[in-house]
Amino acid sequence: MRRAARGSLDAVGVSVPGRHATTTAGRGGVPVHLLGVVHLYRQAGEDVVGLRGVDLDVDAGEMLALLGPSGMGKTTVLRLIAGVMTASAGVVRVGEIDLRKLKSSERRRLRAGEISYIVQGTWANVLPFATTLENLWFAQHGARAQGRKPPWGPHELLDLLGLGRLANVRLAQMPRGVQQLVAVAAGMATGPRLLLADEPTAQLTLTAAFNVVQLLRHISSELGTTVIIVTHDTTIASLLPRVITIRDGRVGADAIRGEEYAVVDASGSVQLPPDVLELLPPNTRVRVVRSPGGVDLRSPDWEP
């Protein structure tokens, strides 16, 4: 094996497929719908509001990032969509299924086929002393136990993702960035229609992180899988076609191909960007002025 810098794909001879690589079609993605989602958790004997009315719609096959610093609620949103947690109130729907109405056993079956959740930290998703092929076989075992047949075998999936040369390499021998590529492949092993990844580029070099994002983009564009990732890294988020900013447990902004929009939620509230809050701090009285282009917020002493 040729020696290479940590995180380099050359270390194991991997070529991540490009946008127009030839693939076998997957099952396609599934839409995600959140409406008025509230989540409470207990801390020091008291209820704390983690999410306070999250509204979000994701189209089938779309790829987006949930962006924000730690503690803002983005991982909670991901865990609710994965069915790992249950919202305190509101609607969390994947396709036509309302996750809040499912039993825990039914949510587990859903994660064995339709939904795949890659948790933060590579080792939490893979077996480090097994080969790539063994990791994919193990990832598919749960689906088979639930009576679900994955749409491809391990060898076929690795070739599909451009990772065929990794088949018989043990993960412990790989650079960290390549290990994370295998974690993503394991997440796709069951042929999910929704792939969720929590901080999939954390603690990677920029090159290794880019390779992980490239693989996720390939999965979305070529296989039609809906992909949602959580990240606190604005550089990584900028590589995705859509970015949802989570602030204080709510959707603060929605950016599509670099154009950022404030979002009016179901209650009529709008989270203003931080630079606007410097001009209109909390509890400021404003005039709401209708204009041909929409609505302007003006200070009370403004005169037309």
HELIX and SHEET records of a PDB file:
HELIX    1   1 LEU A    9  VAL A   12  5                                   4    
HELIX    2   2 LYS A   74  ALA A   82  1                                   9    
HELIX    3   3 LEU A   99  LYS A  101  5                                   3    
HELIX    4   4 SER A  104  ARG A  111  1                                   8    
HELIX    5   5 THR A  122  ALA A  124  5                                   3    
HELIX    6   6 THR A  132  ALA A  145  1                                  14    
HELIX    7   7 PRO A  154  LEU A  160  1                                   7    
HELIX    8   8 GLY A  164  LEU A  166  5                                   3    
HELIX    9   9 LEU A  171  GLN A  173  5                                   3    
HELIX   10  10 ARG A  176  GLY A  187  1                                  12    
HELIX   11  11 LEU A  206  LEU A  223  1                                  18    
HELIX   12  12 THR A  234  ALA A  237  1                                   4    
HELIX   13  13 PRO A  274  LEU A  279  1                                   6    
SHEET    1   A 4 GLU A  46  VAL A  58  0                                        
SHEET    2   A 4 VAL A  32  GLN A  43 -1                                        
SHEET    3   A 4 ALA A  89  VAL A  94 -1                                        
SHEET    4   A 4 ILE A  97  ASP A  98 -1                                        
SHEET    1   B 7 ILE A 115  ILE A 118  0                                        
SHEET    2   B 7 LEU A 194  ASP A 198  1                                        
SHEET    3   B 7 THR A 226  THR A 231  1                                        
SHEET    4   B 7 MET A  63  LEU A  67  1                                        
SHEET    5   B 7 ARG A 242  ARG A 247  1                                        
SHEET    6   B 7 ARG A 250  ILE A 256 -1                                        
SHEET    7   B 7 GLU A 259  ALA A 262 -1                                        
SHEET    1   C 2 ARG A 287  SER A 291  0                                        
SHEET    2   C 2 GLY A 294  ARG A 298 -1                                        
END                                                                             
